[in-house]
Amino acid sequence: MSLPSIAPGLPRTHGTWVQTDRSAHEAWAQFLGLKGATAASRVLHILIARMGERNAVVISQGALADELQVDPRTVRRAIAMLRDHNWIQTVSLGGAKSGVQGYIVNSRVAWQGSRNGIRHSVFDAMVYATEKEQEPGAIDDQAPLHRLPELYPGEHQLPSGDGLPPVSQPFFDGMEPDLPATHRED
């Protein structure tokens, strides 16, 4: 029997493994005896499954509620309980009133990769946003981003098209641009 994917198609950072400490499992068993800890534990499992290499993830409480099929108030209470019992830290992004939170899982509980380098003031995070949370048409109706050309070492410029109108000042003798022609004159 295979385990179901929590969010099919969601990219993973590096592999599918996270590590946990035995003493954390013992504490988790005690924590589950508290009122409301079952929902909090479910939220913690999602956060651990989604966290990046530095134990952080940015995900809305609405997306957590949708994944767990619970009321958003249940998620708010679960987050508060996890924070109050030191299972996670929360970081306000865009100011405390923005409502956007980053969640950092206590590195003594679970981690991905090595424990060194886990920072709580500057961190990378897996950002999880659902289509439901976006403005209508925000995903499908966007114009493509303007692509800026870039030359890598060893590459040469290859102009195409009609180009821009001529500059307002003629080139100095001997300082003409050295670009290949875009078309041949007959």
ZICOR-V29088 format. One record per helix or strand of 2 or more residues. SS is the DSSP state (A for helix, B for strand). FROM is the first residue (numbers start at 0). LEN is the number of residues. Records with the same first field share a line. If there is no record, write none. Layout:
SS=FROM-LEN / FROM-LEN
This chain:
B=18-2 / 55-4 / 87-6 / 99-6 / 109-2 / 125-3
A=21-10 / 36-14 / 60-8 / 71-13 / 95-3 / 130-3
